[in-house]
Amino acid sequence: MLSADDPLVRHSYYEASAERTDSYPPLQTDIACDVCVVGAGLAGLSAAIDLADAGFTVAVLEARQVGWGASGRNGGQALVGLASDMQIVERQLGRAAARQVWDATVEAVELIHARCERFGIDCEWQDGFIAAAVTPRRAAELAHWGEMLARDYGYPRIRHIDRAELPQWIASSRYQAAAHDSGSGHLHPLKYTLGLARAAAGLGVKIFEQSQAIEVRPGRLAEVRTPQGRVHCSHVLLAGNVYLADLMPQLAARIMPVGTFIAASGPLGAERAAQLLPHGTAVSDTQWVLDYFRLSRDHRMLFGGRVSYSTLPPPRLPQAMRRRMLGVFPQLADVPIEFAWGGYVDITMNRAPDFGRVTDNVYYLQGFSGHGLALTGLAGRIVAEAISGTASRFDLFARIKHRDFPGGPWLRTPLLVLAMAWYRMRDLIG
């Protein structure tokens, strides 16, 4: 895992372009509150806001800094839907319940807009997302996907883009077809996360940085211990995902830490940037080992793609990411990479989110599988609803079944590396 002084943390474009004007003290005493949230990322802070609105007293424990994990270092694409195929949810829960899950993901994007308006957060929002197909088979799948969402899920916002029209959207010859989603978009994730922390603190939430939770003692009155203090509370929310370490080993068995990496080019200038992505949309291809990219407000290409299933950061990351970028945009051969960074996302076996309870009053949110920028916020809202006494939406997500990764703590990573080698081969053969 990454440490606080790792270059993959330090060399983040988001950290360089977001000002941390607020800091929060470490917990150095014993306190009492209604709810203790572990993890000051998007899920935990979103829950804290809604809990504070509902009249609960809330403490948030963050092992490092607000937004240090995936919430502040991700690709910035805020998308409707799940990382998994909705048919996985349909098979488990039925069409009606799957439609409720889908509608919740649409609400998740709407919640970002509502929070930014309410709290005055400038997160650099830009409308639009494109899923792009590299092969004819994937192009046919994209067309079917858009039709299915309109027919079965009441979501008519997917527009098919054929190959002849693609240059109006992406200045690359790599793609066969695409689908444009006008309901999704992209943003500066760290600015948004820091804005949520500021909003939560303004509502009376106590945020403690440099305060790693090292033990949770369940009970009618639960206790969460840090190296220098304790929180006594009626409810606990575990929202640290892969960064919970060994706090709850039974949860860790159901998620796999997968490294994902991003690079930021030097500034391109407004005119050149607009030539690459004329509509300013975020883009992701539909390969198993995918590339995703978007433009920043200051006209840089933010390009993500390389992943690591071995938990080992790749060597020579800037050079590796530049090669991937040039595979899509060879016209950027004269443009340097100025930032390259990474982090870990928490994937589940079926790529669906994993929400539930460890005990009656200890909740957890995990398994967003790289598709959590929007859904984490909605997850925080529905767990706040559950703690407030209305658990129907939380229990709907909790009904999605999950399995432990095979191989146990020693073999599950090598087995996943082998499995992903197979999927990479599938990408190559179309």
C-alpha positions as CSV (number, residue, x, y, z in Angstrom):
1,M,0.0,0.0,0.0
2,L,1.0,3.6,-0.5
3,S,2.5,5.5,2.4
4,A,2.0,9.2,3.0
5,D,5.4,10.1,1.6
6,D,5.2,7.9,-1.5
7,P,5.8,9.8,-4.8
8,L,2.5,8.4,-6.1
9,V,0.8,10.4,-3.4
10,R,3.0,13.5,-3.6
11,H,2.9,13.9,-7.4
12,S,-0.8,14.3,-7.7
13,Y,-2.1,17.0,-10.0
14,Y,-5.1,17.3,-7.7
15,E,-3.0,18.1,-4.6
16,A,-1.0,20.7,-6.7
17,S,-4.2,22.4,-7.9
18,A,-6.3,22.3,-4.8
19,E,-5.6,24.5,-1.8
20,R,-6.0,22.9,1.6
21,T,-7.2,25.9,3.6
22,D,-8.6,23.8,6.4
23,S,-6.9,21.4,8.7
24,Y,-8.3,19.3,11.5
25,P,-6.6,18.3,14.8
26,P,-5.8,14.7,15.8
27,L,-7.9,13.0,18.4
28,Q,-6.0,13.2,21.6
29,T,-8.6,12.5,24.2
30,D,-11.8,10.4,24.8
31,I,-15.0,11.8,23.4
32,A,-18.6,10.7,23.1
33,C,-21.0,11.2,20.1
34,D,-23.9,9.5,18.4
35,V,-22.0,8.3,15.3
36,C,-18.3,7.7,14.7
37,V,-17.4,7.6,11.0
38,V,-14.1,6.0,10.0
39,G,-12.7,7.6,6.9
40,A,-12.9,11.2,5.7
41,G,-13.5,10.5,2.1
42,L,-16.7,11.0,0.0
43,A,-18.8,8.3,1.6
44,G,-17.9,9.2,5.2
45,L,-18.2,12.9,4.8
46,S,-21.5,12.6,2.9
47,A,-22.9,10.4,5.7
48,A,-21.7,12.9,8.3
49,I,-23.5,15.8,6.5
50,D,-26.8,14.0,6.4
51,L,-26.5,12.7,10.0
52,A,-25.7,16.2,11.2
53,D,-28.8,17.5,9.3
54,A,-30.8,14.8,11.1
55,G,-29.6,16.1,14.5
56,F,-26.9,13.5,15.3
57,T,-23.6,14.4,16.8
58,V,-20.8,13.0,14.6
59,A,-17.1,12.4,14.8
60,V,-15.0,11.5,11.7
61,L,-11.7,9.8,12.1
62,E,-9.2,10.1,9.3
63,A,-5.9,8.2,9.4
64,R,-4.1,10.8,7.3
65,Q,-5.7,13.9,5.7
66,V,-9.2,14.6,4.4
67,G,-9.4,13.1,0.9
68,W,-6.1,11.3,1.1
69,G,-7.4,8.1,-0.3
70,A,-9.3,7.3,-3.5
71,S,-11.8,10.2,-2.9
72,G,-9.0,12.7,-3.6
73,R,-7.0,10.9,-6.2
74,N,-9.4,9.2,-8.6
75,G,-10.1,9.8,-12.3
76,G,-12.7,12.5,-11.6
77,Q,-15.5,10.8,-13.7
78,A,-18.9,11.0,-11.9
79,L,-21.1,8.4,-13.6
80,V,-24.5,6.9,-13.2
81,G,-24.7,3.2,-12.9
82,L,-22.4,0.6,-11.3
83,A,-19.1,-0.9,-12.2
84,S,-20.9,-4.2,-12.7
85,D,-23.5,-5.0,-15.3
86,M,-27.0,-4.3,-14.1
87,Q,-27.9,-7.8,-15.1
88,I,-25.9,-9.1,-12.2
89,V,-28.1,-7.1,-9.9
90,E,-31.2,-8.2,-11.8
91,R,-30.4,-11.9,-11.4
92,Q,-30.0,-11.5,-7.7
93,L,-32.8,-9.0,-6.8
94,G,-35.2,-9.0,-9.8
95,R,-36.0,-6.3,-12.3
96,A,-38.0,-4.0,-9.9
97,A,-35.3,-3.9,-7.3
98,A,-32.5,-3.5,-9.9
99,R,-34.4,-0.5,-11.2
100,Q,-34.4,1.0,-7.7
101,V,-30.6,0.5,-7.5
102,W,-30.2,2.2,-10.9
103,D,-32.4,5.1,-9.9
104,A,-30.2,5.5,-6.8
105,T,-27.1,5.9,-9.0
106,V,-28.9,8.6,-11.0
107,E,-29.7,10.4,-7.7
108,A,-26.0,10.1,-6.8
109,V,-25.0,12.4,-9.6
110,E,-27.9,14.8,-8.8
111,L,-26.7,14.8,-5.2
112,I,-23.3,16.2,-6.3
113,H,-25.0,19.2,-7.9
114,A,-27.2,19.7,-4.9
115,R,-24.3,19.7,-2.5
116,C,-22.2,22.0,-4.6
117,E,-25.1,24.5,-4.8
118,R,-25.9,24.3,-1.1
119,F,-22.4,24.6,0.2
120,G,-20.8,26.8,-2.5
121,I,-18.4,24.1,-3.7
122,D,-16.5,24.8,-6.9
123,C,-15.6,21.3,-8.0
124,E,-15.0,22.3,-11.7
125,W,-18.0,20.3,-12.9
126,Q,-18.2,19.5,-16.6
127,D,-21.2,17.8,-18.2
128,G,-21.0,14.7,-20.3
129,F,-19.4,11.2,-20.4
130,I,-18.5,9.0,-23.4
131,A,-18.1,5.2,-23.3
132,A,-15.9,4.4,-26.3
133,A,-15.6,1.0,-28.0
134,V,-12.2,-0.2,-29.4
135,T,-13.6,-3.3,-31.3
136,P,-16.7,-3.9,-33.4
137,R,-18.0,-6.4,-30.8
138,R,-17.8,-3.8,-28.1
139,A,-19.4,-1.3,-30.4
140,A,-22.4,-3.6,-30.7
141,E,-22.5,-4.1,-27.0
142,L,-22.6,-0.3,-26.4
143,A,-25.6,0.1,-28.8
144,H,-27.4,-2.6,-26.9
145,W,-26.5,-1.0,-23.6
146,G,-28.1,2.3,-24.5
147,E,-31.3,0.6,-25.8
148,M,-31.6,-1.5,-22.7
149,L,-31.2,1.5,-20.3
150,A,-33.9,3.4,-22.1
151,R,-36.3,0.4,-22.4
152,D,-35.8,-1.3,-19.0
153,Y,-34.5,1.4,-16.7
154,G,-36.3,4.5,-17.9
155,Y,-33.0,6.2,-18.7
156,P,-33.1,7.8,-22.2
157,R,-30.0,9.9,-21.9
158,I,-27.6,7.6,-23.8
159,R,-26.9,8.7,-27.4
160,H,-25.2,6.4,-29.8
161,I,-22.3,7.9,-31.8
162,D,-21.2,5.9,-34.9
163,R,-17.7,5.9,-36.2
164,A,-18.3,8.6,-38.9
165,E,-19.4,11.0,-36.2
166,L,-16.7,10.2,-33.6
167,P,-14.2,12.9,-34.8
168,Q,-16.7,15.5,-33.6
169,W,-16.2,14.1,-30.1
170,I,-12.8,12.6,-29.8
171,A,-9.7,13.4,-32.0
172,S,-8.5,9.8,-32.1
173,S,-8.8,7.0,-34.7
174,R,-8.7,4.3,-32.0
175,Y,-12.5,3.9,-31.5
176,Q,-15.2,2.1,-33.5
177,A,-18.2,3.7,-31.9
178,A,-19.3,5.4,-28.6
179,A,-22.2,6.2,-26.4
180,H,-22.7,9.7,-24.9
181,D,-24.3,10.0,-21.5
182,S,-25.6,13.5,-20.8
183,G,-26.5,12.6,-17.2
184,S,-22.9,12.0,-16.1
185,G,-19.9,14.2,-16.1
186,H,-16.5,15.0,-14.4
187,L,-15.0,17.1,-11.7
188,H,-12.0,17.8,-9.6
189,P,-12.4,15.1,-6.9
190,L,-10.2,16.6,-4.2
191,K,-11.8,20.0,-4.4
192,Y,-15.2,18.4,-4.0
193,T,-14.0,16.2,-1.1
194,L,-12.4,19.2,0.7
195,G,-15.6,21.1,0.1
196,L,-17.7,18.4,1.8
197,A,-15.3,18.4,4.8
198,R,-15.7,22.1,5.1
199,A,-19.5,21.7,4.9
200,A,-19.6,19.0,7.5
201,A,-17.5,20.9,9.9
202,G,-19.8,23.9,9.4
203,L,-22.7,21.7,10.5
204,G,-20.9,20.8,13.7
205,V,-19.2,17.5,12.7
206,K,-15.9,17.0,14.5
207,I,-13.2,15.9,12.0
208,F,-10.0,14.5,13.3
209,E,-7.0,14.0,10.9
210,Q,-3.9,11.9,11.6
211,S,-6.2,9.7,13.8
212,Q,-6.2,6.1,12.5
213,A,-8.8,3.8,13.9
214,I,-6.9,0.8,15.3
215,E,-9.8,-1.1,17.0
216,V,-13.5,-1.2,17.0
217,R,-15.2,-2.7,20.0
218,P,-18.8,-3.4,19.1
219,G,-21.6,-3.2,21.7
220,R,-24.7,-1.3,22.6
221,L,-22.3,1.5,23.2
222,A,-19.5,1.0,20.7
223,E,-15.9,2.2,21.1
224,V,-13.4,3.1,18.4
225,R,-9.8,3.5,19.5
226,T,-7.1,5.5,18.0
227,P,-3.4,5.7,19.1
228,Q,-4.2,8.7,21.3
229,G,-7.9,8.7,22.0
230,R,-11.2,6.8,22.0
231,V,-14.7,7.6,20.6
232,H,-17.7,6.2,22.5
233,C,-20.7,6.1,20.3
234,S,-24.1,4.5,19.5
235,H,-23.2,3.8,15.9
236,V,-20.1,3.2,13.8
237,L,-19.7,3.7,10.0
238,L,-16.7,2.1,8.4
239,A,-16.0,4.0,5.2
240,G,-12.3,3.5,4.7
241,N,-12.5,0.9,2.0
242,V,-9.0,-0.6,1.2
243,Y,-7.4,1.7,3.7
244,L,-9.1,0.1,6.8
245,A,-6.1,-2.2,7.0
246,D,-6.8,-5.0,9.5
247,L,-9.6,-3.1,11.3
248,M,-12.2,-5.6,10.1
249,P,-10.5,-8.6,8.4
250,Q,-13.9,-10.3,7.6
251,L,-14.7,-7.3,5.3
252,A,-11.2,-7.2,3.7
253,A,-11.7,-10.8,2.4
254,R,-14.5,-9.5,0.1
255,I,-12.5,-6.7,-1.6
256,M,-9.3,-6.6,-3.5
257,P,-7.0,-3.6,-3.6
258,V,-6.3,-2.7,-7.2
259,G,-3.8,0.0,-8.1
260,T,-4.9,2.5,-10.6
261,F,-2.8,5.3,-12.0
262,I,-3.2,8.7,-13.7
263,A,-1.0,11.2,-15.5
264,A,-1.5,14.9,-16.2
265,S,0.1,16.5,-19.2
266,G,1.5,20.0,-19.4
267,P,-1.0,22.7,-20.2
268,L,-2.2,22.4,-23.8
269,G,-3.9,25.7,-24.2
270,A,-7.7,26.1,-24.7
271,E,-7.6,25.8,-28.5
272,R,-5.5,22.6,-28.6
273,A,-7.5,21.0,-25.8
274,A,-10.8,21.7,-27.6
275,Q,-9.4,20.0,-30.7
276,L,-8.9,16.8,-28.8
277,L,-12.2,16.7,-27.0
278,P,-14.5,19.3,-28.7
279,H,-17.4,18.9,-26.2
280,G,-15.2,18.6,-23.1
281,T,-16.6,15.3,-22.1
282,A,-14.9,12.6,-20.0
283,V,-14.1,9.4,-21.9
284,S,-13.5,5.8,-20.9
285,D,-13.1,2.9,-23.2
286,T,-14.9,-0.4,-22.6
287,Q,-11.9,-2.8,-22.5
288,W,-11.3,-4.9,-19.4
289,V,-8.0,-3.1,-18.9
290,L,-9.3,0.3,-19.8
291,D,-8.1,3.8,-20.6
292,Y,-10.0,6.9,-19.3
293,F,-9.3,10.5,-19.9
294,R,-10.6,14.0,-19.6
295,L,-9.5,17.7,-19.7
296,S,-8.8,19.7,-16.7
297,R,-10.0,23.3,-16.2
298,D,-6.5,24.5,-17.0
299,H,-6.5,22.5,-20.3
300,R,-4.3,19.6,-19.3
301,M,-5.0,16.0,-20.5
302,L,-5.7,13.9,-17.5
303,F,-5.1,10.3,-18.6
304,G,-5.6,7.2,-16.6
305,G,-5.3,3.6,-17.5
306,R,-2.6,1.4,-16.2
307,V,-3.6,-0.9,-13.3
308,S,-1.7,-3.1,-10.9
309,Y,-3.3,-6.2,-9.4
310,S,-0.1,-7.1,-7.5
311,T,-0.3,-4.1,-5.1
312,L,3.2,-3.1,-6.4
313,P,3.4,0.4,-7.9
314,P,4.7,0.2,-11.5
315,P,8.2,1.4,-12.3
316,R,8.7,4.5,-14.5
317,L,5.1,5.5,-14.2
318,P,5.2,8.8,-16.1
319,Q,6.8,7.1,-19.1
320,A,4.3,4.2,-19.0
321,M,1.4,6.6,-18.8
322,R,2.7,8.7,-21.6
323,R,2.9,5.6,-23.9
324,R,-0.7,4.9,-23.1
325,M,-1.7,8.5,-23.8
326,L,0.1,8.5,-27.1
327,G,-1.7,5.3,-28.1
328,V,-4.9,7.3,-28.1
329,F,-3.6,10.8,-29.0
330,P,-0.3,10.4,-31.0
331,Q,-0.6,14.2,-31.8
332,L,0.5,14.8,-28.2
333,A,4.0,13.5,-28.8
334,D,5.5,16.9,-28.1
335,V,3.6,17.3,-24.7
336,P,5.4,16.4,-21.5
337,I,3.9,14.6,-18.5
338,E,4.1,16.9,-15.5
339,F,2.3,14.8,-12.8
340,A,1.8,11.1,-12.3
341,W,0.1,9.5,-9.3
342,G,-1.9,6.6,-8.2
343,G,-3.9,4.9,-5.5
344,Y,-6.0,1.9,-4.7
345,V,-9.7,1.1,-5.4
346,D,-11.6,-1.6,-3.7
347,I,-13.1,-4.1,-6.2
348,T,-15.5,-6.9,-5.4
349,M,-15.8,-10.3,-7.2
350,N,-18.9,-9.2,-9.0
351,R,-17.9,-5.5,-9.3
352,A,-21.1,-4.5,-7.4
353,P,-20.9,-2.3,-4.2
354,D,-20.8,-4.1,-0.9
355,F,-22.9,-2.4,1.9
356,G,-23.9,-4.0,5.2
357,R,-23.7,-4.4,8.9
358,V,-21.0,-6.1,11.0
359,T,-23.3,-5.9,14.0
360,D,-26.6,-4.1,14.5
361,N,-24.9,-0.7,15.0
362,V,-21.7,-1.1,13.0
363,Y,-22.2,-0.3,9.3
364,Y,-19.8,-0.5,6.4
365,L,-19.6,0.8,2.8
366,Q,-17.1,-0.7,0.4
367,G,-16.6,-2.3,-3.0
368,F,-17.3,0.6,-5.3
369,S,-14.9,-1.1,-7.8
370,G,-13.6,2.1,-9.4
371,H,-17.1,3.5,-10.1
372,G,-17.6,5.3,-6.8
373,L,-17.1,9.0,-7.3
374,A,-20.9,9.7,-7.4
375,L,-22.1,6.5,-5.7
376,T,-20.1,7.1,-2.5
377,G,-22.0,10.2,-1.8
378,L,-25.4,8.5,-2.2
379,A,-24.1,5.6,-0.1
380,G,-23.3,8.0,2.7
381,R,-26.9,9.3,2.4
382,I,-28.6,5.9,2.5
383,V,-26.5,4.7,5.5
384,A,-27.5,8.0,7.3
385,E,-31.1,7.1,6.5
386,A,-30.6,3.7,8.0
387,I,-29.1,5.0,11.2
388,S,-32.0,7.5,11.4
389,G,-34.4,4.6,11.3
390,T,-35.3,4.3,7.6
391,A,-33.2,1.4,6.3
392,S,-35.1,0.3,3.2
393,R,-32.6,1.7,0.7
394,F,-29.6,0.5,2.6
395,D,-31.1,-2.9,3.0
396,L,-31.8,-3.0,-0.8
397,F,-28.1,-2.6,-1.5
398,A,-27.2,-5.0,1.4
399,R,-29.2,-7.7,-0.4
400,I,-26.6,-7.9,-3.2
401,K,-24.6,-11.0,-2.4
402,H,-20.8,-11.1,-2.3
403,R,-18.2,-13.8,-2.1
404,D,-14.7,-13.8,-0.6
405,F,-11.9,-13.7,-3.2
406,P,-10.5,-17.2,-3.5
407,G,-7.0,-18.1,-2.3
408,G,-7.1,-16.5,1.2
409,P,-4.7,-13.8,2.2
410,W,-1.6,-15.3,0.5
411,L,-3.0,-16.6,-2.9
412,R,-5.8,-14.3,-3.8
413,T,-3.6,-11.7,-5.3
414,P,-1.6,-14.1,-7.6
415,L,-4.9,-15.7,-8.6
416,L,-6.3,-12.3,-9.6
417,V,-3.2,-11.5,-11.6
418,L,-3.7,-14.7,-13.6
419,A,-7.4,-13.9,-14.1
420,M,-6.6,-10.4,-15.4
421,A,-4.0,-11.8,-17.8
422,W,-6.8,-13.8,-19.3
423,Y,-9.0,-10.7,-19.7
424,R,-6.1,-8.7,-21.2
425,M,-5.8,-11.5,-23.8
426,R,-9.6,-11.2,-24.5
427,D,-9.0,-7.5,-25.1
428,L,-6.4,-8.2,-27.6
429,I,-8.5,-10.7,-29.6
430,G,-11.5,-8.4,-29.6
